[in-house]
Amino acid sequence: MATISWTRTDEAPLLATYSLKPIVEAFAGAAGIDVETRDISLAARILAQFPEELAEDQRVEDALANLGELATTPRANIIKLPNISASVPQLKEAVAELQAQGYAVPDYPEDPQTDAEKAVRAKYDAVKGSAVNPVLREGNSDRRAPQAVKNFARKHPHSMGAWGEDSRTRVATMGEDDFFSHEKSVTIDGDDTLTIQLVGADGQTTVLKDGITVLDGEVVDATCMDVAALDRFLAEQVQLAKEEGLLFSVHLKATMMKVSDPIIFGHVVRAFLPEVFAQHGETLKAAGLSPNDGLAAILSGLDQLPAEQADEIRAAIEKGLADGPDLAMVDSRKGITNLHVPSDVIVDASMPAMIRTSGQMWNKDDEQQDTLAVIPDSSYAGVYQTVIEDCQEHGAFDPTTMGSVPNVGLMAKKAEEYGSHDKTFEIPAAGTVQVVDSSGTVLMEHAVQPGDIWRACQTKDEPIRDWVKLAVTRARASQTPAVFWLDAERAHDAQLIAKVEKYLKEHDTEGLDIRIMAPEEATQFSLDRIRAGEDTISVTGNVLRDYNTDLFPILELGTSAKMLSVVPLMNGGGLFETGAGGSAPKHVDQLTEENHLRWDSLGEFLALAESLRHVAEHEGNPKAAVLADALGRATETLLDEGRSPSRKVGEIDNRGSHFYLALYWARELAAQSEDADLAATFAPVAEKLDAAEEAIAGELLAAQGSPADLGGYYHPDEAKTSAVMRPSKTFNEVIDGMSA
């Protein structure tokens, strides 16, 4: 029997799973397909790290490790929903919730001193950040807007803010003394083992990381950010925003780049509130309250200080916020600023959202305002500035006519993991950081000062070769120009350009339009074609893959959750990702407050169809192909009939959308003639759902309007959550009866 592995993840996608997965199991079961659940939620990842601390009935499998092994096999067929790329504040919240539920997991050691504390911290470090994706992504990424979704967006365009030539919004970036300007890169000749070491000003050598295995042809980078220059840059931007009446915002990636970017975020908080940290910095440090965790963590942590001292610091923070420039808000109603939580403002989601709404963000008065968008490292800041300038000149894009920018992304085998792993360091002392091979030869080195952020990354040759192959395959299949976004002036990109030019010769590119352009040039080329209604494949590295697969879909479709994301695994399996989850926390809040879940599972529908096609092709199961084709037609009907979730309570939500998908899917299967058995199986299902449509819709709407108890945020109670997400007795009887 073919098996599809459905991942249990976090927040709104997890809640949606309680409603959708029983439907998927019932329909797939009719074609002899088993749909198993693998729990890779943040809570499960934490519990899997500490089995020795838990009672026997509390222990869970290390599902992520097991799925990682599966991803390297031809039989892999994994549907991956969005998970939390845990920041430290999120991790601490999850730990506290588990402890309150009776799980004896240890506290997160903020400043580990003993060997035991360091061992606990190492386990937590394996959980936080973008821990899931590198394990599962044993292939490169193919992300595009399905035609049904693109057609719908053209017929029903999402709102786009109007741009005026008087817009003063712009991107501010360092341009020097940052990661981009200091980057060095080498291609390894022969398998080897590398060491990263700090040679101090006193001549003493400290090993930062050793035993780093590298393979022949692998690209290895090293770079650093000068934090003294960073602090000067940030102070200048705070002052400029104040003088020019612009909204100050910072845009980082503190989840994926889980080591470097929280540190940079902390520098931003200090730069915005310099007097607070000049007067109270040592007190906050002694209390374990770090600006790296954001203002929210500091404000909530003040309760542990003497009341008079806490009040003094709160007053200083309030004065600093009032005296500074206007500050972008995450939620003005709740007073949550751009600086409250490092994981609240992620560059790849926040910048496209800003561009979509006239290049403005929301201020404390819940009004939109022109913005100074601070992106300290200049590696890709120019991409967003190019889009802003294009909109300032030509106005907003038109979703009814604009073209598309699908993406082929290099990510296999942890390619280009910048700032997120055990090769990123906050430098403890002045000296020189060196990357040394096994013979003692220094491959790269940087002079550093205390507090500088130094990072290295690896990109293996095999994934690069596969990436080039996938780009040619997609260009041929779609007859669309493909552009490698690579800058010959950047050290890493120069190494990749040589490989791209080499590996393109292995393929038939006759008649194809394949180019290599620096990111800003590639952006403008793609924008010109978008405005002409033409498509362009962006072929990018891992970070730009993340950025582009939010930027262009948010402009084209209104959301990146509607993209089809396929990862052809290098050993023959398939990984099918279901879209972004950037707004998922707000969705959960709405559900708990008024029992309405506005999460749109369209990404799950699209991924499931591709997963079923993979079963048909690789398992010789023609019924799976019939299921997939019928699901595609049902999804298009769902969009055309307006059965996607509404934002408002008392209207259709995620659960109602799932009901209509089941209804339309059953109708399509009953009406098709390719497989008589499936038609006979689903004819009575369609008949029952049709007959009960009014009753089911009524039961689903009746559930809304009052608070919902899930029994937990990171680790919800099974029975309570199932009851909340499956409130229609009539619908449940039909679906559960299919498997009886």
C-alpha positions in Angstrom: 0.0 0.0 0.0 1.3 3.5 -0.9 1.8 5.8 2.0 1.6 9.6 2.2 3.2 11.1 5.3 1.2 14.1 6.5 3.1 16.4 8.9 1.5 17.6 12.1 2.9 21.1 12.6 1.9 24.2 14.5 -0.7 27.0 14.9 -3.4 27.4 12.3 -2.1 24.7 9.9 -2.2 22.2 12.8 -5.8 23.2 13.7 -6.8 22.8 10.0 -5.3 19.4 10.0 -7.9 18.2 12.6 -10.6 19.1 10.1 -9.0 18.2 6.8 -7.0 15.1 7.4 -10.1 12.8 8.2 -11.4 13.8 4.7 -8.0 13.1 3.1 -7.8 9.7 4.8 -11.3 8.7 3.7 -10.8 9.8 0.0 -7.3 8.4 -0.3 -8.3 5.2 1.3 -10.7 4.5 -1.5 -7.6 4.3 -3.8 -5.6 2.0 -1.4 -3.5 4.9 -0.1 -2.6 5.2 3.6 -2.2 8.7 5.0 0.0 8.6 8.1 0.7 11.4 10.6 4.2 12.5 11.6 4.4 15.0 14.4 7.1 17.6 13.8 5.5 20.4 15.7 7.6 22.5 18.0 6.2 20.8 21.0 6.9 17.3 19.6 10.5 18.4 18.6 11.1 19.5 22.2 9.6 16.3 23.8 11.7 14.2 21.4 14.9 15.7 22.8 14.2 14.8 26.4 12.8 11.2 26.6 14.8 10.6 29.8 12.9 13.4 31.5 9.4 12.0 30.6 7.1 9.3 31.8 6.8 6.3 29.4 3.4 7.5 28.2 4.6 11.0 27.5 7.5 10.0 25.2 7.2 10.7 21.5 9.1 9.5 18.5 11.7 11.7 16.9 9.5 12.1 13.9 11.7 14.7 12.3 14.7 12.4 12.3 12.7 9.6 11.0 11.2 11.7 8.2 14.7 12.9 7.4 15.8 9.4 6.8 12.6 8.7 4.7 13.4 11.8 2.6 16.6 10.1 1.3 14.7 7.1 -0.1 12.7 6.7 -3.3 9.5 5.8 -1.4 9.3 9.2 0.3 6.0 11.1 -0.2 5.8 13.8 2.4 3.2 16.6 2.6 4.9 19.3 4.7 2.7 22.0 6.3 4.1 25.2 7.8 5.8 24.8 11.1 7.1 27.4 13.7 10.7 28.3 13.0 11.0 28.9 16.7 12.6 32.0 18.0 13.9 32.0 21.6 10.7 33.7 23.0 8.5 31.1 21.2 10.7 28.3 22.4 10.4 29.5 26.0 6.6 29.8 25.7 6.4 26.2 24.4 8.6 24.9 27.2 6.5 26.7 29.8 3.2 25.3 28.3 4.6 21.8 28.3 5.8 22.1 31.9 2.3 23.4 32.9 0.8 20.3 31.3 3.0 18.0 33.4 5.9 17.4 31.0 9.2 17.6 33.0 11.3 19.2 30.2 14.1 21.4 31.5 14.1 25.2 31.4 15.8 26.9 28.4 19.3 27.9 29.7 19.8 31.5 28.6 23.4 31.5 29.8 24.6 27.9 30.2 27.6 27.5 32.6 27.7 23.9 33.6 28.2 20.9 31.2 24.7 19.8 32.0 23.3 23.2 31.1 25.3 23.3 27.9 24.0 19.9 26.9 20.4 21.1 27.5 21.1 24.2 25.5 22.5 22.2 22.6 19.4 20.1 22.5 17.2 23.2 22.4 19.4 24.7 19.7 18.6 21.7 17.6 14.9 22.5 17.9 14.8 26.3 17.4 15.0 28.2 14.2 14.4 26.6 10.9 15.2 23.2 12.2 12.7 21.3 10.1 13.3 22.4 6.6 17.0 21.4 6.1 16.2 17.9 7.4 13.4 17.3 4.9 14.7 19.2 1.9 16.8 16.5 0.3 16.0 18.2 -3.1 15.8 21.6 -4.7 12.6 23.7 -4.8 10.1 24.1 -7.6 7.5 26.7 -6.6 4.9 28.2 -9.0 1.3 29.5 -9.1 -1.0 26.7 -10.4 -3.0 27.8 -13.4 -6.3 27.5 -11.5 -5.1 29.9 -8.8 -3.7 32.3 -11.3 -7.0 32.3 -13.3 -8.9 33.0 -10.1 -6.6 35.9 -9.1 -7.2 37.5 -12.5 -11.0 37.0 -12.3 -11.1 38.1 -8.6 -8.1 40.4 -8.0 -7.0 41.1 -4.5 -6.7 44.6 -3.3 -3.5 46.6 -4.1 -2.7 50.0 -2.5 -2.2 52.9 -4.8 1.3 54.3 -5.2 2.0 58.0 -5.8 5.1 59.7 -7.1 5.3 61.5 -3.8 6.0 58.3 -1.9 9.1 58.6 0.3 9.3 55.0 1.3 12.8 53.5 0.8 15.1 50.8 1.9 18.1 51.6 4.1 21.0 49.2 4.0 24.7 49.3 5.1 26.4 48.7 1.8 29.8 48.3 3.5 31.2 46.5 6.6 28.4 44.0 6.3 28.1 40.4 5.3 27.9 41.2 1.6 31.0 43.4 1.5 33.2 41.1 3.7 32.2 37.8 2.0 35.0 35.4 0.8 34.4 32.1 -1.0 36.3 29.1 -2.1 35.6 25.9 -4.0 37.0 22.9 -2.3 39.4 20.7 -4.3 39.1 17.2 -2.9 37.3 15.9 0.2 38.7 17.5 3.4 38.0 18.5 7.0 38.0 22.2 8.0 38.5 24.0 11.2 37.2 27.5 12.2 39.5 29.2 14.7 40.0 32.6 16.3 43.6 33.7 16.6 43.5 36.4 19.3 45.5 39.6 19.4 47.7 37.9 22.0 48.5 35.1 19.6 46.4 32.5 21.4 44.3 30.3 19.2 40.7 29.2 20.1 39.0 26.6 18.1 35.4 27.7 17.3 34.4 24.7 15.3 36.4 21.7 14.1 35.7 18.5 12.2 33.7 20.2 9.4 33.4 17.7 6.6 33.6 19.1 3.1 33.4 17.3 -0.2 35.2 17.8 -3.5 33.6 20.7 -5.4 31.8 22.1 -2.4 31.5 25.9 -2.1 32.4 27.3 1.3 31.9 30.9 2.3 32.9 33.0 5.2 32.0 36.6 6.1 31.4 38.9 9.1 29.5 42.0 10.1 31.3 44.9 11.8 28.9 45.7 14.7 30.5 49.0 15.4 29.6 50.0 11.8 26.2 48.4 12.3 25.6 50.6 15.4 26.6 53.8 13.6 24.3 52.8 10.6 21.4 52.1 12.9 21.8 55.3 14.9 21.8 57.3 11.6 18.6 55.6 10.4 16.8 56.3 13.6 17.8 60.0 13.3 16.8 60.1 9.6 13.4 58.6 10.2 12.8 61.2 12.9 14.0 64.1 10.8 12.0 63.0 7.7 8.8 62.0 9.4 9.1 58.4 8.2 8.0 55.3 10.0 11.0 53.3 11.2 10.9 49.6 10.7 13.5 46.8 10.7 13.2 43.7 8.5 15.2 40.7 9.5 14.9 36.9 9.4 15.3 36.0 13.1 13.7 32.6 12.6 15.7 31.0 9.8 18.9 33.0 10.6 18.4 32.1 14.2 21.9 33.0 15.4 22.9 36.1 13.5 19.6 38.0 13.1 18.4 38.0 16.8 21.8 39.6 17.6 21.2 42.2 14.9 17.7 42.7 16.2 19.1 43.4 19.6 21.4 46.1 18.2 18.3 47.7 16.6 16.5 47.8 19.9 19.5 49.4 21.6 19.8 51.9 18.8 16.2 52.9 19.1 16.4 53.2 22.9 19.9 54.3 23.5 19.2 56.1 26.8 17.4 53.1 28.2 20.4 50.9 27.7 22.9 53.5 28.8 21.1 53.9 32.1 19.7 50.4 32.7 21.6 48.1 30.5 23.5 46.4 33.2 20.4 45.9 35.4 18.6 44.3 32.4 21.6 42.1 31.7 21.8 41.0 35.3 18.1 40.0 35.2 18.7 38.0 32.0 16.6 40.4 29.9 18.2 40.7 26.5 17.2 43.1 23.7 17.9 40.2 21.3 14.5 38.8 22.5 12.7 42.0 21.9 10.8 44.6 23.9 8.0 42.3 24.8 10.3 39.9 26.6 12.0 42.8 28.5 8.7 44.4 29.5 7.2 41.1 30.8 10.5 40.2 32.5 10.5 43.5 34.5 8.1 41.9 37.0 11.0 40.0 38.5 12.7 43.3 39.5 11.8 45.4 42.5 8.7 47.4 41.7 10.3 50.8 41.9 13.2 49.8 39.7 10.8 48.1 37.2 8.6 51.2 37.1 11.6 53.4 36.4 12.7 51.2 33.4 9.2 51.0 32.0 9.0 54.8 32.2 12.3 55.1 30.4 11.2 52.7 27.6 7.9 54.7 27.2 9.9 57.9 27.0 12.3 56.5 24.5 9.5 55.3 22.3 7.8 58.6 22.5 10.9 60.6 21.8 12.0 58.5 18.8 10.7 58.4 15.3 7.3 56.9 14.6 7.7 53.2 14.9 6.0 50.6 12.6 3.4 48.5 14.5 2.6 44.8 14.3 -0.7 45.4 16.1 -1.4 49.0 17.0 -4.5 48.0 19.0 -2.4 46.0 21.3 0.6 48.3 21.3 2.8 45.7 19.7 5.6 47.4 17.8 8.1 46.4 15.2 10.6 45.9 18.0 8.5 43.8 20.4 9.2 40.2 19.1 12.0 39.4 16.7 9.9 36.7 15.0 7.0 39.1 14.3 8.5 40.9 11.4 10.2 38.5 9.0 11.6 40.3 5.9 10.4 37.9 3.2 6.7 38.4 4.4 6.8 41.9 5.8 8.4 43.7 2.8 6.0 42.3 0.2 3.1 43.2 2.4 4.4 46.7 2.7 4.9 47.0 -1.0 1.4 45.7 -1.7 -0.1 48.4 0.6 1.4 51.5 -1.2 4.8 51.1 0.4 3.4 51.9 3.8 3.2 50.3 7.2 0.8 50.9 10.1 1.7 53.5 12.8 0.6 53.7 16.4 -2.6 55.5 15.4 -3.5 52.6 13.1 -2.9 54.7 10.0 -0.6 54.0 7.1 2.6 55.9 6.7 5.6 56.1 4.4 8.4 53.9 5.8 12.1 53.7 6.2 12.6 50.0 5.8 15.9 49.1 7.5 17.5 45.9 6.1 21.1 46.1 7.5 22.9 43.6 5.3 23.0 44.7 1.7 23.1 41.2 0.1 19.5 41.4 -1.2 18.2 44.7 0.1 18.5 46.1 -3.4 15.8 43.6 -4.6 13.2 45.4 -2.5 14.5 48.9 -3.3 14.2 48.0 -7.0 10.5 47.0 -6.6 9.8 50.1 -4.6 11.3 52.4 -7.2 9.4 50.6 -10.0 6.1 51.1 -8.1 6.9 54.7 -7.4 7.5 55.3 -11.1 4.8 53.0 -12.6 2.2 52.6 -9.8 0.9 49.4 -8.3 0.8 46.1 -10.2 -2.4 44.9 -11.7 -3.3 41.3 -10.6 -5.7 41.0 -13.5 -3.0 41.3 -16.1 0.4 40.7 -14.5 2.6 37.8 -15.3 4.1 35.4 -12.8 7.6 34.7 -11.4 7.9 31.0 -10.5 11.0 29.9 -8.7 13.6 27.2 -8.9 15.5 27.3 -5.6 18.8 25.8 -4.5 18.3 24.3 -1.0 19.2 20.6 -1.1 21.5 19.2 1.6 21.4 22.4 3.7 22.7 24.6 0.9 23.4 28.3 1.8 22.3 28.1 5.4 23.4 31.6 6.4 23.5 32.7 10.0 21.4 29.8 11.4 23.7 27.1 12.6 26.8 26.0 14.4 29.1 27.9 12.1 27.8 31.4 13.1 29.5 33.2 16.1 29.3 36.3 18.1 33.0 37.0 18.4 34.2 37.1 22.1 37.6 38.9 21.6 39.6 40.8 19.0 41.7 38.8 16.6 41.4 37.0 13.3 38.9 34.3 12.4 40.4 31.7 10.0 39.0 28.8 8.0 41.8 26.3 7.9 42.0 23.0 6.0 43.5 19.7 7.3 47.0 20.7 6.1 46.9 23.9 8.1 46.4 26.1 5.0 44.3 29.2 5.7 41.6 29.3 3.1 39.8 32.5 4.3 40.3 34.9 7.2 38.7 38.1 8.7 39.9 40.6 11.2 37.3 40.9 13.9 36.5 42.9 17.1 34.4 41.8 20.1 30.8 41.4 19.3 31.2 41.1 15.5 29.1 38.5 13.9 31.0 36.0 11.8 29.4 33.2 9.8 30.4 30.5 7.3 28.2 28.3 5.1 28.5 25.3 2.8 26.9 24.5 -0.5 27.6 21.0 -1.9 28.3 20.4 -5.6 25.7 17.7 -6.1 22.7 20.0 -5.2 24.1 22.8 -7.5 24.2 20.4 -10.4 20.7 19.2 -9.7 19.5 22.8 -9.4 20.8 23.6 -12.8 19.1 20.5 -14.2 15.8 21.5 -12.6 16.1 25.0 -14.0 16.5 23.7 -17.5 13.7 21.2 -17.0 11.3 23.9 -15.9 12.4 26.3 -18.6 11.8 23.6 -21.2 8.4 22.4 -19.8 7.0 26.0 -19.6 8.9 27.6 -22.5 9.7 30.4 -20.1 12.9 32.4 -19.7 14.9 31.3 -16.7 17.2 33.8 -14.9 19.9 32.8 -12.5 20.0 35.6 -9.9 23.8 35.6 -9.4 26.1 38.6 -8.9 29.6 38.3 -10.4 30.7 40.9 -7.9 29.8 38.8 -4.9 32.3 36.2 -3.8 29.9 33.3 -3.3 28.0 34.0 -6.5 31.2 34.1 -8.6 31.9 30.5 -7.5 28.3 29.5 -8.4 28.4 31.2 -11.8 31.4 29.1 -12.8 29.5 25.9 -11.9 26.3 27.0 -13.6 28.2 27.7 -16.8 29.8 24.3 -16.5 26.7 22.3 -15.8 24.5 24.0 -18.4 26.7 22.4 -21.0 25.4 19.0 -19.8 21.8 19.8 -21.0 20.1 20.6 -24.3 19.4 24.3 -24.0 18.7 24.9 -27.7 15.8 27.3 -28.0 15.8 28.2 -24.3 16.3 31.7 -22.9 18.6 31.2 -19.9 20.4 34.1 -18.4 22.6 35.1 -15.5 21.9 38.5 -13.9 22.7 40.2 -10.6 19.7 40.3 -8.3 18.8 44.0 -8.8 19.1 43.6 -12.6 17.1 40.3 -12.5 14.4 42.0 -10.4 13.9 44.8 -12.9 13.9 42.4 -15.9 11.2 40.3 -14.1 9.2 43.4 -13.2 9.2 44.6 -16.8 7.9 41.3 -18.0 5.3 41.1 -15.2 3.9 44.4 -16.2 3.7 43.1 -19.8 1.8 40.0 -18.6 4.8 37.7 -19.2 6.3 35.0 -16.9 9.9 34.6 -15.9 11.5 31.8 -13.8 13.7 33.1 -11.0 16.5 30.6 -10.4 18.0 31.5 -7.0 19.9 30.4 -4.0 18.3 29.4 -0.7 17.7 32.8 0.9 16.4 34.5 -2.3 14.2 31.4 -2.8 12.6 32.3 0.5 12.3 36.0 -0.4 11.1 35.6 -4.0 8.5 32.9 -3.2 6.8 35.5 -0.9 7.5 38.7 -2.8 6.0 37.8 -6.2 3.1 35.6 -5.0 2.0 38.3 -2.5 1.9 40.8 -5.4 0.4 38.3 -7.9 -2.0 36.4 -5.7 -2.3 38.3 -2.4 -0.6 35.5 -0.5 2.2 33.0 -0.8 0.0 30.3 0.7 -1.5 29.7 -2.7 1.7 28.6 -4.4 2.4 25.1 -5.4 5.6 24.0 -3.8 7.2 20.8 -5.1 10.6 19.4 -4.0 11.7 16.6 -6.3 13.9 14.7 -3.8 17.3 13.8 -5.3 16.8 10.1 -4.6 13.4 9.8 -6.3 10.9 10.7 -3.6 8.7 13.8 -3.4 8.2 16.5 -0.8 5.1 18.7 -1.2 5.0 21.9 0.8 1.8 23.7 1.4 2.5 27.4 1.7 3.5 30.0 4.2 2.2 30.4 7.7 3.3 34.0 8.5 -0.2 35.1 9.7 -1.0 31.9 11.5 -0.7 33.3 15.1 -3.4 35.8 14.4 -5.6 33.1 13.0 -5.3 31.1 16.2 -6.1 34.1 18.3 -9.3 34.6 16.3 -10.3 31.0 16.7 -9.8 31.0 20.5 -11.7 34.3 20.8 -14.6 33.7 18.5 -14.3 30.1 17.1 -13.6 31.2 13.6 -10.6 29.9 11.7 -9.7 31.9 8.6 -6.7 29.8 7.6 -7.0 29.0 3.9 -6.0 25.3 3.2 -5.7 25.9 -0.5 -1.9 25.1 -0.2 -2.8 21.8 1.3 -5.3 21.0 -1.5 -2.6 21.8 -4.1 0.1 19.8 -2.4 -2.2 16.8 -1.9 -3.0 16.8 -5.7 0.7 16.7 -6.5 1.3 14.0 -3.9 -1.4 11.8 -5.4 0.1 12.3 -8.8 3.4 11.2 -7.4 1.7 8.0 -6.1 0.2 7.4 -9.5 3.5 7.8 -11.3 5.8 6.0 -8.8 3.5 3.4 -7.4 1.7 2.4 -10.6 -1.6 3.4 -9.0 -4.0 4.8 -11.7 -6.7 5.5 -9.1 -4.4 8.0 -7.5 -4.3 10.0 -10.7 -8.1 10.0 -10.9 -8.2 11.3 -7.3 -5.7 14.0 -8.2 -7.4 15.2 -11.3 -10.8 15.3 -9.6 -9.2 17.2 -6.7 -7.8 19.8 -9.1 -11.3 20.3 -10.6 -12.9 20.5 -7.2 -10.3 23.1 -6.0 -11.1 25.3 -9.1 -14.8 25.0 -8.4 -14.2 25.9 -4.7 -12.4 29.0 -5.8 -15.0 30.0 -8.4 -17.9 29.4 -6.0 -16.3 31.6 -3.3 -15.9 28.8 -0.8 -12.6 30.0 0.6 -12.5 31.1 4.3 -13.8 34.5 5.2 -12.0 36.7 7.7 -15.3 37.5 9.5 -17.0 35.5 12.2 -20.5 34.2 11.1 -19.3 33.5 7.6 -17.6 30.5 6.1 -14.3 29.5 7.7 -11.7 26.9 7.3 -14.0 24.1 8.3 -16.7 25.2 5.9 -14.2 25.3 3.1 -13.2 21.7 3.9 -16.8 20.6 3.7 -17.2 22.2 0.3 -14.0 20.7 -1.0 -15.3 17.2 0.1 -18.6 17.9 -1.6 -17.1 19.1 -4.9 -14.4 16.3 -4.8 -17.0 13.6 -4.3 -19.1 15.1 -7.1 -16.2 15.0 -9.5 -15.3 11.4 -8.6 -18.9 10.3 -9.0 -19.1 12.0 -12.4 -15.8 10.8 -13.9 -15.6 7.8 -16.3 -11.9 6.8 -16.0 -12.5 4.5 -13.0 -15.9 2.9 -12.5 -15.0 1.6 -9.0 -14.3 5.1 -7.7 -17.4 6.5 -9.4 -19.5 3.8 -7.7 -17.8 4.5 -4.3 -18.3 8.2 -4.4 -21.7 8.5 -5.9 -23.5 7.8 -2.6 -21.0 10.0 -0.8 -21.8 12.9 -3.1 -25.5 12.2 -2.8 -25.4 12.3 1.0 -23.3 15.5 1.1 -25.6 17.2 -1.5 -28.7 16.2 0.5 -27.2 17.4 3.8 -25.5 20.6 2.5 -27.8 23.0 4.2 -27.7 21.1 7.5 -23.9 20.8 7.5 -23.4 24.4 6.6 -25.7 25.4 9.4 -24.0 23.2 12.0 -20.6 24.7 11.0 -21.8 28.3 11.2 -23.6 27.6 14.5 -20.3 26.6 16.1 -18.9 30.1 15.7 -19.2 33.2 17.8 -18.0 32.2 21.2 -14.5 31.4 22.6 -13.0 28.0 21.8 -10.9 26.0 24.3 -8.0 24.1 22.7 -6.3 23.1 25.9 -3.0 24.6 24.7 -1.3 26.7 22.0 1.8 24.8 21.2 0.5 21.4 22.5 -3.3 21.5 22.2 -5.5 18.8 23.8 -6.5 16.2 21.2 -10.1 15.7 22.3 -10.8 19.4 22.8 -9.2 20.4 19.5 -10.9 17.7 17.5 -14.3 18.8 18.9 -13.6 22.4 18.0 -12.5 21.6 14.5 -15.1 18.9 13.7 -18.3 20.5 15.0 -20.7 19.1 12.4 -22.1 15.8 13.5 -23.8 15.3 10.1 -20.6 15.8 8.1 -18.6 13.7 10.5 -20.9 10.7 10.1 -20.6 10.8 6.3 -16.8 11.1 6.3 -16.2 8.6 9.1 -18.7 6.2 7.5 -16.5 6.0 4.4 -13.8 4.2 6.4 -16.1 2.0 8.4 
